[in-house]
Amino acid sequence: MTDKPTLAEPVTIGKMWKSPRDRKRTIVFAIKQYEGHTFLDCRLFDTNTEGQSVPTTKGVTIGMAQLTEFAANVGKSIAKARELGLIKPGPKLNTDEEFNSRPSHGGGE
């Protein structure tokens, strides 16, 4: 039996604004562990009165066993949205650098 890798702290994968007009709330994607279980946490963060980004209770967690299936369904959703003309063809990738360079982003996690 092999030991599962442990994380000393959550690993942030990426961030995005909740919507183009809502620059006070972000969605943060991070790999986390809790009580021996590893999962992808997709969490909504709000900006408090001090301008800090704080987690809310809104979010979804995906276990590592389901992560590939989750990603495949996201890919299918993108393909269907393109097919229906709801989003433009081709990838539009927002990098952490672009997100963090926007002055209205509250900073930290």
C-alpha positions in Angstrom: 0.0 0.0 0.0 1.3 3.4 -0.9 1.0 6.5 1.2 -1.1 9.4 -0.3 0.9 12.6 -0.8 0.1 15.3 1.7 -0.1 19.0 1.1 1.5 21.3 3.6 -0.9 24.0 2.5 -3.6 24.5 -0.3 -2.3 24.8 -3.8 -4.0 27.7 -5.7 -4.5 26.8 -9.4 -6.1 29.9 -10.7 -8.5 32.8 -10.1 -11.1 34.5 -12.2 -13.6 37.3 -11.7 -17.1 36.1 -11.0 -18.3 38.2 -13.9 -16.8 41.0 -16.1 -18.9 43.6 -14.2 -18.4 42.2 -10.7 -14.9 43.0 -9.6 -15.5 42.4 -6.0 -16.1 38.7 -6.1 -13.6 36.1 -7.4 -13.7 32.3 -8.0 -10.6 30.6 -6.7 -9.6 27.1 -7.8 -7.3 25.3 -5.3 -6.3 21.8 -4.5 -6.8 21.2 -0.8 -6.9 18.4 1.8 -9.2 17.9 4.7 -9.2 14.9 7.1 -7.1 12.9 4.6 -9.2 13.7 1.6 -7.7 15.6 -1.4 -10.1 17.7 -3.6 -10.4 20.6 -6.0 -12.1 23.5 -4.2 -13.9 26.0 -6.5 -14.8 28.7 -4.0 -16.4 32.1 -4.3 -14.4 34.8 -2.5 -15.9 38.2 -1.5 -14.0 41.5 -0.8 -14.4 42.7 2.7 -14.4 46.4 3.9 -10.6 46.3 4.2 -10.3 45.3 0.6 -9.2 41.7 1.4 -10.4 38.7 -0.4 -12.3 36.3 1.9 -13.9 32.9 1.3 -17.6 32.5 1.3 -19.7 29.3 2.0 -20.5 29.2 -1.7 -18.5 26.7 -3.8 -18.1 23.2 -5.0 -15.5 20.5 -4.2 -14.5 17.8 -6.6 -12.7 14.7 -5.3 -9.5 13.6 -7.1 -11.3 10.4 -8.3 -13.9 12.6 -10.1 -11.6 15.4 -11.3 -10.9 13.9 -14.8 -14.7 13.4 -15.4 -15.4 17.0 -14.1 -12.8 18.4 -16.5 -14.2 16.4 -19.4 -17.7 17.7 -18.8 -16.3 21.3 -18.6 -14.7 20.7 -22.0 -17.9 19.4 -23.4 -19.7 22.4 -22.1 -17.3 24.7 -23.8 -17.7 22.8 -27.1 -21.5 22.9 -26.9 -21.5 26.7 -26.0 -19.3 27.3 -29.1 -21.5 25.1 -31.3 -24.5 27.2 -30.1 -22.7 30.4 -30.8 -22.8 31.4 -27.1 -19.0 32.0 -27.0 -16.5 32.8 -29.7 -14.4 30.1 -31.3 -10.9 29.5 -30.0 -9.3 29.5 -26.6 -9.5 32.7 -24.4 -7.1 32.0 -21.5 -6.9 34.5 -18.6 -3.6 34.1 -16.8 -3.0 34.8 -13.1 -0.7 37.6 -14.2 -3.6 39.3 -16.1 -5.9 38.8 -13.1 -3.5 40.0 -10.5 -2.5 43.1 -12.5 -6.0 44.5 -12.4 -6.1 47.3 -9.8 -9.6 46.4 -8.6 -8.6 42.9 -7.4 -8.6 42.7 -3.6 -5.3 40.8 -3.3 -4.8 37.8 -1.0 -6.9 34.7 -0.5 
